[in-house]
Amino acid sequence: MLIGSKVYYDVNSGNVIVITPEYAGPVVETTKEQDFKLYKALAEKVLEEVDFIQLEHGAYMFDRFEGGEIVRIDLETLEPLFLYPVKEDEEPKPPTFSLESQINDLKQRLAESDVRNEKLAEENTLNQLALMELHALLLSTLPDAGNAE
């Protein structure tokens, strides 16, 4: 059985309190109440002021590889917000959505743009055909320059 991490957070601020480890093998998933007994940081909190999101096993591996750390949960989307290590020549950045989430968003936007571009290409072709028809119609109404009397 594969069990992903649970990210416990403060329901008022979204700040992460505890992230449970992932498990693989013959394990049983714990409940919220059991986790409150297992983790001291949770035991010090009021049960109603804490919630969690369950991650898929192996979720956000790319972000973890890049040194990303879940520091907060966006309370509107319930998506984890990551803080990444700051390079020497960079300014510290506020927590942001995962790289995986940003990549997926860009993939979706690119697919939508491709659909729009295909539609615009079809419209462009139809417009060119219509212009050619108008041009041919206009030429047929003009007197023939080669038959001048």
Secondary structure, 3 states (H helix, E strand, C coil): CEECCEEEEECCCCEEEEECCCEECCCCCCCHHHHHHHCHHHHCCCHHHEEEEECCCCCCHHHHHCCCEEEEECCCCCCEEEECCCCCCCCCCCCEECHHHHHHHHHHHHHHHHHHHHHHHHHHHHHHHHHHHHHHHHHHHCCCHHHCC
